[in-house]
Amino acid sequence: MEPILNVKNLTMNFGGLKALDTVNIAVEKGQIAALIGPNGAGKTTFFNCITGIYEVSEGRMEITPPGKSTQELKGLKTNVVTERGLARTFQNIRLFEGMTVLENVMIGRHCRLKSGIFSAMLRPSSQKDEEKKAVNDSYKILEKIGLEQYVNEMAVNLPYGAQRRLEIARALATDPFLLLLDEPAAGMNPQETKELDDLIIWLRDNENLSILLIEHDMKLVMSLSDNIHVVDYGKKIAEGTPEEVKSNPDVIKAYLGDESEDA
Amino acid sequence: MVTKKEIKLSFFIGLWFMVLTFPIMVIKVNTITNTVIFRWPNLLWVGIVCFFASLIWNYLLRMKEEKKKADTKDDIPIVHRLLQNEKFKIPFLAALAIFFLLYPFVFSMYHTSILISALIYVMLGLGLNIVVGLAGLLDLGYVAFYAVGAYTYALLNLHFGISFWVVLPISAVFGAIAGTLLGYPVLRLRGDYLAIVTLGFGEIIRIVLENWDDFSNGPRGIGNIPAPSFFGHQFGQHDSVIYIYFIVIGLVLMTIFFVNRLENSRIGRAWIALRDDEIACQAMGIDKFKTKLTAFTLGATWAALGGVVFAAKTSFINPMSFTIWESITILCVVVIGGMGSAIGVIAGALVLILLPEYLRAVAEYRMLVFGALQVIVMVFKPEGLIRSVRKIYKFKKVKE
């Protein structure tokens, strides 16, 4: 079966700097894949490339949504990528601060709704029904993520862990088949990380999602991932199950340095 | 109550102002008799006034900080609380309706006329609020679309004799077209760059109107623009003002009605998301460009409607009515009223337009007092007179 995300020879140049150099990453359906690497290795750049925030220099990025044919992502605008079923969260939380928690999730529903200016002004029954459904769907998502007690709070007033979860809720609202999580556990305490661990597994098992995550918390990565990709200086240096990656000499070198260099 | 530190600070501020204002407040040169008079008492007054002003200022600033610390839960503005309370809502709105209904019959034509201008600014403010307050696009050339509306009426009437009521929808369409035409190339820019480009565009429109003599009559403007008719009946001057007053009230109500609906719709939420975080907004599947363009176009539509009413009210327009100062005034209405808050913008327009008129009592200090008030509002209420409050959705607790 085709992998649902298949990135081939992805290269990203910033002027003379090669942030990503012929990277190949494939994510299978129903998998939790992790992308790890030292700081500045190009992990977030990878996310920005596939979601269309950066215009990639070379390579192919193919997606095969469940039950659909293979499509190329290269050259698509960010919002179109989201419409095709890739949703992401951000390393530094990027919520809409002037809106309530529910409205943040409703923004996620945006690309699945239709009503335009005139129907907003005149409110025909089709618009009312759509709006009502959007509110209810969004509320259901909040219930799933466990944020329903905050429903009418301003997003900015939420505790830190809840803000991270809200980002995931917002991404879920776009009906994705692949969820891209950029350091979801950053800054969380052990208790919150544990809950996140459960949430991610729950999402895979119950929401029919595949997940690709960037994370520095190795305990979380090792316990969650089916498959780990390691990048360093824009190059992919290893791939495999947590056990394989843990014992890979190149990975140890990238994280801990080379003994011969210190001598 | 007042700390020692504040007293000390205020003392030095008083002293500093005594030095600063010494040349203008104390020395008086009589050029005819060639004598210099030193008005020492003035120096004392400056010192005392500045000392107490500084004391109050610092005290209020401290109170504001303490209040912020005390309640982390943000308090809802009183107007919103009134409107949310069903018991007060109806009498409150009824009282407001009666006031505005009787206004032109109780007060003189002068007062009605001022209120009409203020209400036109309510329309313009609500229109610009879509662009600046909701979508976060800083537009400094908003007056251009106001001019488009006004000249649409003036010219169509001059050449083809088309009446007010027919022009109203036409001008809305023209405004929308102008908004789209300008928006299309410039909305790729953001922030300050967008502000500069729109500023330039506003000036271009004015300069074209000023110099394209055959088209717009140049700086001489267009006169004898007829007031709106009532099913073919033309009112006398006095009744005509009252009639326009009610037309504006109607248009303002329509604006509030639509803007309110837009704010809590799919499009309105997209605007706010775009304002809060452009990248996250796109990542959530919102087409940035399309969303910006709708905001810009809608804003322009309301400006054009306002322009038609303005032309009908003044019966004479020339390019001098559409300078950059108009854009800035409308922007002030939005910022001081409260960005993104419709009620705030309405309050802002009424305060900002009516206040200078009624401040004529303080004659030459009018603009000084006006400016000081603006500064005070921005220091103590940076979110505007009445800040925006998002809609609350109620859910039945199903699961327990």
Interface residues (C-beta under 8 A of the other chain):
Chain A: T51 I53 K77 T78 N79 T82 E83 A87 R88 F90 R94 L95 F96 E97 G98 M99 T100 L102 E103 M106 I107 G108 H110 C111 R112 L113 S115 G116 I117 A120 M121 R123 Q127 E130 E131 A134 V135 Y139 E143 E148 V151 N152 M154 N157 R170 A171 T174
Chain B: T72 D74 F258 R261 L262 S265 R266 I267 G268 R269 A270 I272 A273 R275 D276 D277 I279 A280 C281 Q282 A283 M284 G285 I286 D287 K288 T294 L298 G340 S388 R390 K391 I392 Y393 F395 K399
